[in-house]
Each structure stands twice: as C-alpha cells, then as structure tokens.
Amino acid sequence: MILALKIASIVAALIVLLRLKVDLSLTIFLLSLYTVIVFRVNLTTAWFAAAQEMVSAGTLQLFIITTMVLYIESVQKSRHMFDKLISSLNSMMKDTRVVAMVSPAIIGFLPMLGGALISAPLVDVSTKNLNLKAEFKTFMNYWFRHIWEYVWPVYASLVLFQTLSGIPLKTIILYQAPFSILNVVAGVIVTLLYFKKHHIKREVPKVIHSFYWTVRNFLEGVWPLLLIIVLFFFLSVPLHITLPLTAAVLTITARVKIKEMFRMFFSRSSGRIVLLVAAVMVFQRMIEISNAFTTLSHIGMSLGVVVAVIFLVSFSMGFLTGVNTAFIAIAYPILLPLIKNLPAAHFLPLSLYVFVIGFAGILVSPLHLCLVLTNEYFKSNLYKVYYYLLPPGIVLAVVSTVLALVLKFS
C-alpha cells in the first residue's frame, strides 16, 4: 500500500508539473530529486550515480547520436536540400495528393521537436487546389510525419529504449516494423475515404521537370538518409559512428564553414534536447538505485493483468507528456520488474508493447508539440482533428494489445 502511494505521488507530481507548464527537462530532473527523497536514497549515492550515468558508454553514445542528428538536419535545411526533394517528388509522382502524404513521411526521417511544422507548408502547397478541410490537412501532416518512429534508429526514443531494455536495436526494428506498416495503411485508408467522400480528384503539378533533373534533385535531397541506411543496416556500422561519418561527409560536400558549424552545434534548440536526454538518463538511474519497484517482482500477476498495467502506465505517460523520450524514461523502469516476473518468453513482446502503446498515447496527446504546431499552422479545430486521428489510433492500440497477449519469443 505504501509503495502504491509513493508511485502515485510520483505520477501526481508529474501531472502537476506538466499542468504548470514547467520545462520538460526541469520536470524530469525534479522527478529524479523527488524519487530520491520519497525512497530515502542517500544523497551522496544519488549524486555519484548520476555522475556515473552521465559518463557511461551508453549515455555518451546517446549524446553523440542526438547532436549529430540535429546537426545533419540543420545543414540540410540551410542548403535547401528539402526544397529539392519536394520538387523532385512532384515531378516523380504527378499527383499532389500522393505528394501531400509522402512529403511529411520523408521529413519524418529527421527527428526534431516540432518537426511537423517543417512539412506543414509542403502539405499546404501540395493541396492548395484540392479544397481540403484544415482539420484534415492537420491530420495528414501529423500522422504521416510519425510513421517511422518504430524503426528509424536516429530517433532518440528508439535508442533510449534500446539502452534501457538491452534488446539489440536491429531486433527492435525488425519486430516493430509491422507497426510502421500498420500506421501507413491506417493513414492511407483514412485519407482515401476522405478523398472519396469529398470527391477529391487527382491533380497533376503544373511544372514537370525532366527525368535527369528529377533524379538529380531527389538524390541531392535524400543522400544523407541513404548513407545512414547503407552504413547502419547493410554494413552494420554502429549508429554513434554512422552519424558522425555522415555529418563529416555532409560538412565537406556542403562546404560548411567552421563558424557556421559552431553555430549549428551549439544552438539553443540543440542544447535543450541534449539537456532533455541527460534528464531522462538521470531519472532512469534514480529509479534503478532507489529500488523503488523491485518489490513488484515479488507480486504475482497474470499476463492479462501485467498487460493492463503496462497499458495504463505507458499509454498515460505518453498521453500526459507528448514526448517519446519522457514516456520511455518514466514508464519502462517502472514496468520492467513486472515484465521480468513473467516467463522469459514474454520479455521481448511486452517490452515492445511498452514502446508501442506509449507511442499510441503520444499520437493522440494534445500536448504533442507536432500536433499543437500543425493545428496552429492550419488554424484548425483540434477537437475536429480527432475525428480523423482517433480511428487509426484505436486500431494501433487494439492490435498491439492483442499481440502482447498472444505472442511469445523464446
């Protein structure tokens, strides 16, 4: 009973801090301090544990990955590589409806806070003659922007999940790939039904460039992503090495000057994201050394009850924070003792379920920065956006829950 009250107080503290709009990094640091106090962890022990976590190999690799991703995105944006990419897509597909779905998906390969705001103008331009409702434009941009987060290894949430769970990254990607496919299919079905209902016909872009021009601009816009795929997936180069190599090649080919490079690496947004990663890792470490949830491993729970608890905790954390790294850092350490208390065959599917159901919570969270910014950009009614957002979100939650109950991996 006392343990339940302590856990509830941590969740309540999180809710209060979020409602007060306290900076997310500060929120997580404060939760770490609160955990230390509530579970009476020695302050010296907590301090040294936090310091050790900051210089551990996993955390340092996570810092490298995060900063490299932000730098690569900054260079691509400054060199108008995204503009070339969209122009080539228009020439290739010859259907603005398809481009409106594909462009946010391509921008989705670049993880960034509020990244949907970059693809929103692309969707707007592609659909300006289609007479779409603002709420539906918001759905298209937001949904297709987030189809890769289960599998694309440059997302901090995926790398953090791998670090906390110890599951090989390629294994996570392999087993979560069907959920990316599910998201694509669900999004396409909602979109096609809307087009059919409102009689939205195919529109061919006015400017169609030559084949050579199209291929050249496409490759100029997408080659850093292709290089990451080749190095990581085909050559098995670790991600914390793949990204610096890609950044180095991009720096040389884009002729980035030292002063410009310095500005990109030490921008305010980069600092905020790195600080968030640090806060997440410290909180995870405080949960670990507090032994706050080790008693859960001695509580006998059936598979159905564990799945229900995972749903409530992980989905709630995703919904309340709207931030991937936050729900992974908060939910997974709490739920891990419950998962480990079941037979080993359930470890992989239930660990993946923590990620997927938490991400489902994020997709429907009104606190998700991408949703907030996209809704603001298109001046849409957020309540009406959920008319399109909830059906695929419910499908994702139902399918993942059923699989968590029936799957086993020895």
Phi, psi and omega in degrees: 000315180296319178299317180298320179294321179294316178297316179298324181291326177295315179297318180296319178298319178299314181299316180298314181296321178292320179294328178279359178060037175290141179311137187298319178298314179295322178303313183290323175298318179295323176296323177299313179297318180296321178298317178301318182289311185297321182261012172054049176279136178301131185297322178295317177299316180296317181298312181292325178295318178295317180296317178297322180296322182293335182250010178289157182300317181298317180291318179297320177296322178295320176298316180299312181300314183297311182293323179294319178299314180296321180293314179301316179298320180295318180294315180300319180292317182292335181261012176058032180291329178292322179299317179297322181297314182293320178299319179292324178295320178300318181288327182286312191270332176054032177207108185295335178295319179290318179300323180296332176273322186285322185299314176294331178294321179291316176298333179295345175290347181250102182287125178202149178296128180068025183299337180296339179291337177285321182276341181304315177297329179293318176295319181298314180295317182296331187248014188298335180257008184264351178058049178274150174293147180300323181295324180285324175299319178299315179300310183302311182295317184288313186293309184287343175291338190243027183275347186259356190291347175282336193229341187277114193288357178271359174283128183300326181296321180291317179293320178296318178299318178297319180297316183285324185272333183078004179281133179305139185301319181294329176293316177301313181298317181300312185278342178264352178305319179302332180285328172296317178297318179300317179296319178298310182299314180298317179295319179295319180298313178301318181294313181295322177297321177295314179301318181293316182296322185258010175056047179273113183266165178297138176235125180269130178305145183292325182256116177243115184274171179292162180300316181298312181299318182297312180296317181299312180293325178296313181293322178296330181274334190246354188300325177300323178293320179295322179296319177298317180298314182295312183294313186279310187279320185265324180260356177058034174283129180307147186297324181288353172256322179303313185292315175300322178297315178297318179297321180295315179297318180295321179299317181291311183291327180272356179054052179282125180283158184301317181297318179293319178299316180299317181296322180290318181292325186248034176288162181296318181295322178296318180298320180295318182290319177297320178296322178296317178299316179299317180298318180298314182293322178295316180298316178302319181292322179295321176300319183293311185283342180283344185054031186298325189242012180294332179294339179297332182291345179263358179267122180285118179229140177286167179302317181299319179292318178299316178299319179297318179295317178301315179302310184297314185288307187290315179298317181297316180296320177296316181293321183285327184263322184070014183231126185300309184299328181291314183290327177295314183294325183276313188283314189296313178299328179291320187272342185304316179300324178295318181294317182291340181283346177270168176305149186302333182296341181269351188299309183295307181298323181286325176296316177297325179296323176304316181292309187294315183288329175294322178292327174300320176297322179294320182297330180254011182280127176289355178265355180293123186301321180298319179292317180298313183291319178295317178299320179291320182298314183271000180054044183265168177269113186300323179300319181285336176298326181293343175300324179266331187280323186292317182305308178293330177295319178293319177302314179300315182295317182293312182298314182295323180292318178298316180296322179297329181280335188249340186275145172220142177230116181280000000 
